[in-house]
Amino acid sequence: MNNLQIEIETADLETRQKKGGEGSYQVQRAYVHTLNRDGSPKRYPEEIALFPPKDNSNNPIPYKPGKYVLDPRSFRVQGGFLDMSFPQLVAVKV
């Protein structure tokens, strides 16, 4: 089974302002290896921003640099349709 491959290069978080200016949130840069319509891999990965997981005090926990795949818990069925909730990553064991 092929999984969507995601790479994290740095544990740095970026702070962004919420729309309307009330509050902020943090994201982490990642690179996802996507496919063309014919199923062949695209030549270069695409940059994305992810919400990092949070601890019990609601503080973000950045992903460590490395290779990841999407955790199956990233998906749910809602109203009979497959839906993606907040992406969760699982480290690839080398």
C-alpha positions as CSV (number, residue, x, y, z in Angstrom):
1,M,0.0,0.0,0.0
2,N,1.4,3.4,-1.0
3,N,1.0,6.2,1.6
4,L,1.2,9.9,1.1
5,Q,4.8,10.8,2.0
6,I,5.4,14.0,4.0
7,E,8.7,15.4,5.1
8,I,9.4,17.8,7.9
9,E,12.7,19.7,7.6
10,T,12.6,21.8,10.8
11,A,10.7,21.8,14.1
12,D,10.2,25.6,13.7
13,L,6.7,26.9,14.1
14,E,5.2,29.9,12.3
15,T,2.8,32.1,14.2
16,R,-0.1,33.5,12.1
17,Q,-2.9,35.9,13.1
18,K,-6.5,34.8,13.0
19,K,-8.8,36.6,10.6
20,G,-10.2,39.6,12.3
21,G,-7.0,40.0,14.3
22,E,-8.2,38.3,17.5
23,G,-5.6,35.8,18.5
24,S,-3.1,33.7,16.7
25,Y,-2.3,30.1,15.9
26,Q,0.8,28.2,14.9
27,V,1.6,26.1,11.8
28,Q,4.6,24.0,10.7
29,R,6.0,23.8,7.2
30,A,6.1,20.4,5.5
31,Y,6.6,19.0,2.1
32,V,4.2,16.4,0.6
33,H,5.1,14.1,-2.3
34,T,2.0,14.1,-4.6
35,L,1.1,12.3,-7.8
36,N,0.1,13.4,-11.3
37,R,-3.4,12.4,-12.6
38,D,-1.8,9.3,-14.2
39,G,-0.5,8.1,-10.9
40,S,3.2,9.0,-11.6
41,P,5.0,10.9,-8.8
42,K,5.4,14.7,-9.4
43,R,8.9,15.8,-9.9
44,Y,9.1,18.0,-6.8
45,P,7.3,17.9,-3.4
46,E,4.8,20.6,-2.6
47,E,5.1,22.9,0.4
48,I,2.2,22.8,2.8
49,A,1.4,24.1,6.3
50,L,0.2,21.7,9.1
51,F,-1.3,22.3,12.4
52,P,1.0,20.6,14.9
53,P,-0.6,18.4,17.6
54,K,-1.1,20.0,21.1
55,D,-0.4,18.8,24.6
56,N,-2.8,18.8,27.5
57,S,-2.2,22.5,28.1
58,N,-3.1,23.3,24.5
59,N,0.5,24.1,23.6
60,P,1.7,23.1,20.1
61,I,4.1,20.2,19.9
62,P,6.1,20.5,16.7
63,Y,6.9,17.4,14.6
64,K,10.6,16.5,14.6
65,P,12.4,16.6,11.3
66,G,12.0,13.4,9.4
67,K,9.7,11.4,7.1
68,Y,6.0,10.8,7.9
69,V,2.8,9.4,6.5
70,L,-0.8,10.3,7.2
71,D,-2.2,8.5,10.2
72,P,-5.5,6.8,9.4
73,R,-7.1,8.8,12.3
74,S,-6.8,11.8,9.9
75,F,-10.0,10.5,8.1
76,R,-13.6,10.2,9.2
77,V,-16.9,9.4,7.7
78,Q,-19.4,12.3,8.0
79,G,-22.8,12.2,6.5
80,G,-21.9,9.0,4.5
81,F,-18.9,10.7,2.9
82,L,-15.2,10.2,3.5
83,D,-13.8,13.4,5.0
84,M,-10.4,14.5,6.2
85,S,-10.2,16.1,9.6
86,F,-7.0,17.6,11.0
87,P,-4.0,15.7,9.5
88,Q,-2.1,13.6,12.0
89,L,1.3,12.3,11.0
90,V,3.1,9.0,11.9
91,A,6.9,8.8,11.6
92,V,8.2,6.4,9.1
93,K,10.6,3.9,10.7
94,V,13.8,3.7,8.8
